[in-house]
Amino acid sequence: MVRQSMLCLTIRIKKNDEINGKRLEKVLLEFLRKSKVSGATVWLGVDGFGKSGKSTVHLEGLSINQPMMIDIVEERLT
């Protein structure tokens, strides 16, 4: 059996974050894909809080600016 070692990097952003008019998670995924990273997953949070306060606003069942995480995995060089 061959053992494979992986590295994981987590980036935390918010759903409404943009760069040059594009959603940040889309820009990051495009960059990672072009960089030939092994894999990445975007996770959408239901709710959260941090130093700057709550991450969501609830309006009659609608959540705005939810927290997001992007997990990036890459094979470890040995």
RAPETA-V671801 format. One record per pair of residues at least 6 apart in sequence whose ideal C-beta (glycine too) atoms are under 7 Angstrom apart, sorted by the first residue. I is the first residue (numbers start at 1). J is the second residue. D is the distance in whole Angstrom. If there is no record, write none. Layout:
<<I & J & D> <I & J & D>>
This chain:
<<4 & 75 & 7> <5 & 76 & 4> <5 & 78 & 7> <6 & 73 & 5> <6 & 74 & 7> <6 & 75 & 6> <6 & 76 & 6> <7 & 74 & 5> <7 & 76 & 5> <8 & 71 & 6> <8 & 72 & 7> <8 & 73 & 5> <9 & 72 & 5> <10 & 69 & 6> <10 & 71 & 5> <11 & 28 & 7> <11 & 70 & 4> <12 & 67 & 7> <12 & 69 & 6> <13 & 24 & 5> <13 & 25 & 7> <13 & 68 & 5> <14 & 55 & 6> <14 & 65 & 5> <14 & 67 & 6> <14 & 68 & 6> <15 & 44 & 7> <15 & 65 & 6> <15 & 66 & 5> <15 & 68 & 6> <16 & 65 & 5> <17 & 24 & 4> <18 & 24 & 6> <19 & 27 & 5> <25 & 42 & 5> <25 & 68 & 6> <25 & 70 & 6> <28 & 70 & 6> <29 & 40 & 6> <29 & 42 & 7> <32 & 40 & 5> <32 & 72 & 6> <37 & 72 & 6> <37 & 74 & 6> <38 & 73 & 5> <38 & 74 & 5> <38 & 75 & 6> <39 & 73 & 5> <40 & 70 & 6> <40 & 71 & 7> <40 & 72 & 5> <41 & 71 & 5> <42 & 68 & 6> <42 & 70 & 5> <43 & 68 & 7> <43 & 69 & 4> <43 & 71 & 7> <44 & 66 & 6> <44 & 68 & 6> <45 & 55 & 7> <45 & 66 & 5> <45 & 67 & 4> <45 & 68 & 7> <47 & 55 & 7> <47 & 56 & 5> <48 & 55 & 4> <48 & 56 & 7> <48 & 67 & 4> <49 & 55 & 6> <55 & 65 & 7> <55 & 66 & 7> <55 & 67 & 4> <56 & 63 & 5> <56 & 64 & 7> <56 & 65 & 6> <56 & 66 & 5> <57 & 64 & 5> <57 & 65 & 7>>
